[in-house]
Amino acid sequence: MPTITFIGAGSTVFAKNLLGDILSYPELAASDIRLHDIDPARLRTSEIVAQRVAQALGARPTLSATTDRRAALAGADFVIAMIQVGGYRPSTVIDFEVPKKYGLRQTIADTLGIGGIMRGLRTIPVLLDVCRDMEELCPNALFLQYVNPMVMNCWAISRATRIRTVGLCHSVQGTAHQLAHDLGLPPEEINYICAGINHLAFYLRFERQGQDLYPALRRVAAEGRAPEWNRVRYDAFQRFGYFPTESSEHFSEYVPWYIKRDRPDLIEAFNIPLDEYPRRCEAQLAQWEQMRVELEGGAPLAVKRSPEYGSFIIHSVAAGVPRVIYGNVPNHGLIDNLPAGCCVEVPVLVDENGLQPTHIGALPPQLAALMQTNLNVQGLTVEAALTRRRDHIYHAALLDPHTAAELSVDQIYALVDELIAAHGDYLPAYH
């Protein structure tokens, strides 16, 4: 049975879902499960919940919890990361509130934009520390990386370490289900090929039993039947000819067109939820104590399969069951018109031989050009994190599509300086 280590297991609900997925397989039901977090209180809650999940499934894993990361990693076969460096307070609040002083508004701020840049600069050093421990303690382990900003994190890991890693997200399969709903079709009957970069991938084919479904999606848009919460993506679909995978609130801050401080009519017309992520975090924090009591107590615990790919990968490698998932991996000959070595999201065959990414070829040129605007920012942020050069942080912010569309050069420099100062010890020193 494999040894599976959860880094950031204090993310109790997410850990619960992944653990339920893993232990539902008979071949994995007796796995060695190690939970690690730097917060002992949340870790204790996750340990209790893990025990209850195992009981609900009739599984008999070896369960342990520790604040000692090296102990959790020693001899692991799979390592799953689900951390948030700096947490909601202070770091996420800083990422939203400081830019507001400059008139720069965001929706999610975890992938691109000035918030995504700062989150990457906080997160990459911690993930590299984990990988260095892995190189010593479990060098053959597969690192399943669930942490945003996905592209920046995976790109840095592949450049700076020898650890095998794959970045995992649910946007590809999640959007496919949403579009099936818009078309009134069963999701299980949809077939697709998708490729690009995380949160900015596109369905190159979207079909049902060999029939192209894009004409039907265009009718949804033309007839005004697009969901109100999804107006941005349907607009991008009409402009670029292919449907993007990440939500409208995410997509709106990856480009310069939808969020304009002097155009409130655009915010209303496209139904863009500014400050959506802080509101979500506040709601989750308000619910946490009640949730903790329920999770630790005797209330019924529902265990059902999540849409996450993590358990599929572990089961396919451990049990030799071949599957195709969508993963974020280095671009070594996969997408011809994106930079070599950057992190791309493509179909990946998984079996007992590990990860085997699919060669896609060249993307439609308009899609590759759009992705390149994001990759410029992500690549420079990785460069800043690996070299500790402060000027590359300025460069990344200057080239960010949304930030550059709203602020002057001097404002961007001042904003970067203020954010670096505000984050304090959560950032390493930059030259």
C-alpha positions, 0 to 999 in steps of 0.5 A: 500500500502506498504512503500518501502525505498531505501538506497543508492538511489543515484545509480540512474540507478539501483534505476530507474530500481527497481522502474520501476519494482515495480510501474509496478504492479497495487497493488504497483502503489500507494506505499509510496516510500522513497529515501535516500542517503548521496549525496544530488545532486545524490539524487535530480537526483534520485527523478526527475527520480523517478517522471518521471518513475511514470509518464511513468507508470501512477502510483501514488506513494507517493514519498519523498527524504531525507538525513535523514536515520532514517526518511526514515526508520520509519515505512517501510515495505521493505528496499532496500540497494544499497550502495557502502561505500567509492565509486569508489574513494578513496576506489575501487581505493585503493583496486586495486592499493595497491595490484598491488605494491605487484604484485597482480592483480584483475578483480572485487575485490568486492566479494573475494580476498583482494579487497573483504575482504576490501570492506566487512570490510568497508561495514558491519559496515554501514549495521549493523548501518542500521539494528540497526535503522531498529530494532528500527524504522521498526523491521518487515521490510524485508531487500532486500540486493543488496550490495557486498560482498553479502555473508559477508554482509548477514552473518554478518547481520544474526549473529548480528541483528534480521532483516529479510534479503535476499541477491539478485543478478542476476547471477543465472537467468543471466547465465541461459539466457547466456547458453540458448543463447550458446545452441540456445534455448529460455531462457523461456524454460530452467528449472534449480535447482541451489545452493551454495553461491553467485557468486559461485553457480552451476546448479545442474540440467539444463534441457529443458522439462525434457531433460538434457542439460549438454551433449549439453553444453559439446559439446559447450566446446569440439567444441571450441564454448564457447564465448571468454569472458567465457573461465574460466567458461567453463573450470571450468565446464569441471573440476568440472562437473557443470556450475558456475553462476558468470562471468568468470572475477569474477570466475577467482579471486575466485580460485588460477589457472587462474591469475598468475603474472608469467604466462601471457600466462594464462591471454591471453589463458583464456581472463581474463580482469584484472582491468575490474571493474576500467575501467567500473567505469571510463567509467560510471563516464565519461558518468554520466553527460550526463546521468544525463542531459538526465535523468533529462531532457525531453528525452524519458525515457524507462521503462522496466522490469529488471531481478532483483528479488526485485519487485517480492518479494515485490509483492509476499508478498504484494499481496499474489502471490507465486513465486520462486526466488533465494536468499541468506539466512542463512544456517539453514538446507538448504545445508547439507555439508556447515557450519551451519549459513553461507550465501547460495544461494538457491531457495526461495518460496515467498508469503504472509508468507514471505521467505521460503528457499528450502532444497537442501541436500548435494552438490556434494563433489567437489563443497562443497569443492570449496565453502569452500575455499571461505567461509573460507575467508568470515567467517573470514572477518565477524569475523573481522568485528564483533569482530574488531580483526585485526588478523582475517583480516590477517587470511582471507587474508592468506586463500584467494585462489588467494592472497595466491597463489601469495604472501608470508606470510610477503607480505600478512601481509604488504599488509593488513597493507598498505590497512588498513592505506590507507582506513583510516576513512572508516574502524573502529579501529581494535585491 
